[in-house]
Amino acid sequence: MVDKISRESAEAQFEIFCDYYDFDPETDIPEEDAQRAAFEATIEKVIKAIRKGRLEIIDGDPLQIIQHLKKPQGDISTIEYSELTGRHKLAMKDKKGTDNYGRCYALCGAMSGMGETAICKLKGADLSVVECLGLLFLQI
């Protein structure tokens, strides 16, 4: 698939996300080499999804995050994530701290209004974008 936007534009969209949530990838990610490398790979996947047109981060108040599904699920072709709130974080309350996937699915399910079950039905690249977004939100 050909890039829909340049790397520079994709990085600028990611920077909008970082600015909105006061997230600094240089200081807000784990110090351990393995964790840092995994988190940097997550950021790269988000930037790639933006470049491919599968993810949009639109500046505003509130910030808009829109995922365009590569494989639509029935009549659902986009997922819009609302601004992160405590209510969304409470969706993870029954998940173990070590259950990163479960926490990501619960959090993104709550933020999208679709619920965890619908998020779990996503496949391949679409699920990967959710996981990357979820991991970013878990750091905020």
ZIVENHU-V335251 format. One record per backbone hydrogen bond with DSSP energy under -0.5 kcal/mol. CO is the residue of the C=O (numbers start at 0). NH is the residue of the N-H. Records with the same first field share a line. If there is no record, write none. Layout:
CO=NH + NH
//
This chain:
5=9
6=10
7=11
8=12
9=13
10=14
11=15
12=16
13=17
14=18
15=19
16=20
17=22
18=21
21=23
22=24
23=26 + 27
31=35
32=36
33=37
34=38
35=39
36=40
37=41
38=42
39=43
40=44
41=45
42=46
43=47
44=48
45=49
46=50
47=51
48=53 + 54
49=52
50=3 + 4
53=67
55=57 + 65
56=58
57=63
63=57
64=80
65=55 + 67
66=68 + 78
69=71
71=73
72=75
74=76
75=72
76=68
78=66 + 80
80=64
84=88
85=89
86=90
87=90
88=91
89=92
91=94
95=98
97=99
98=102
99=103
100=104
101=105
102=106
103=107
104=108
105=109
106=110
107=111
108=112 + 113 + 114
110=81
114=118
115=119
116=120
117=120
118=121
122=125 + 126
123=127
124=128
125=129
126=130
127=131
128=132
129=133
130=134
131=135
132=136
133=137
134=138
135=138 + 139
136=139
//
